[in-house]
């Protein structure tokens, strides 16, 4: 979103908090899904082990993958929303 002041001298660009939160949530969820699928095929085992350490609910079972997707999406949404909110407060 762009805002123009009178005279058109200064342009301020604000971030859409919801858009950033949703986009990060979608990217994180897709990454977790891809990592879960690849992990079940034995590909990228190091990344799978790291995600299992960093995320509480992530596992290579179907329920573990779904729980990891939800966990990553929620955390990413909250962090993205907070970053955009703080950014908008400082501009």
C-alpha positions in Angstrom: 0.0 0.0 0.0 1.4 3.4 -0.9 0.5 6.6 0.7 1.1 10.0 -0.8 1.4 13.2 1.2 0.2 16.5 -0.1 2.4 17.7 -2.9 3.4 14.1 -3.7 6.9 14.6 -2.1 7.0 11.6 0.2 5.9 8.0 -0.5 5.5 5.6 2.4 5.2 1.9 1.7 3.4 -0.1 4.3 3.3 -3.9 4.5 0.1 -5.8 4.7 0.4 -7.8 7.9 -2.1 -10.5 6.9 -0.6 -11.0 3.4 2.9 -11.4 4.8 1.7 -13.8 7.5 -0.4 -15.9 5.1 2.4 -16.1 2.5 5.0 -17.2 5.0 2.5 -19.8 6.4 1.9 -21.2 3.0 5.6 -21.4 2.1 6.4 -23.0 5.4 3.6 -25.5 5.1 4.7 -26.5 1.6 8.2 -26.9 2.8 7.2 -29.2 5.6 5.1 -31.3 3.2 7.9 -31.6 0.8 10.3 -32.5 3.5 7.9 -35.1 4.9 7.5 -36.7 1.5 11.2 -36.7 0.7 12.0 -38.0 4.2 9.7 -41.0 3.6 11.7 -41.8 0.4 14.9 -41.5 2.3 16.0 -38.4 0.5 17.5 -35.4 2.4 17.8 -37.3 5.7 19.9 -34.5 7.3 17.2 -31.9 6.8 14.5 -34.3 8.1 16.5 -35.0 11.3 17.0 -31.2 11.8 13.3 -30.6 11.4 12.5 -33.3 13.9 14.8 -31.6 16.4 13.5 -28.1 15.8 9.7 -28.8 15.5 7.9 -30.5 18.4 5.3 -32.4 16.4 7.1 -33.2 13.1 7.6 -36.9 12.4 7.7 -39.0 9.3 4.2 -40.6 10.0 1.2 -39.1 8.2 0.0 -37.5 11.4 3.5 -36.2 12.2 3.7 -34.5 8.8 0.3 -32.9 9.2 1.1 -31.8 12.7 4.5 -30.4 11.5 2.7 -28.6 8.6 0.2 -27.0 11.1 3.0 -26.1 13.5 5.2 -24.5 10.8 2.2 -22.6 9.4 1.1 -21.2 12.7 4.6 -20.1 13.8 5.4 -18.6 10.4 2.1 -16.7 10.3 2.6 -15.2 13.8 6.3 -14.3 13.0 5.4 -12.8 9.6 2.5 -10.8 11.1 4.6 -9.5 13.9 7.5 -8.5 11.6 5.1 -6.5 9.3 3.3 -4.9 12.3 6.6 -3.7 13.8 7.8 -2.5 10.4 4.6 -0.5 9.9 5.0 1.1 13.3 8.5 2.4 12.6 7.8 3.9 9.2 
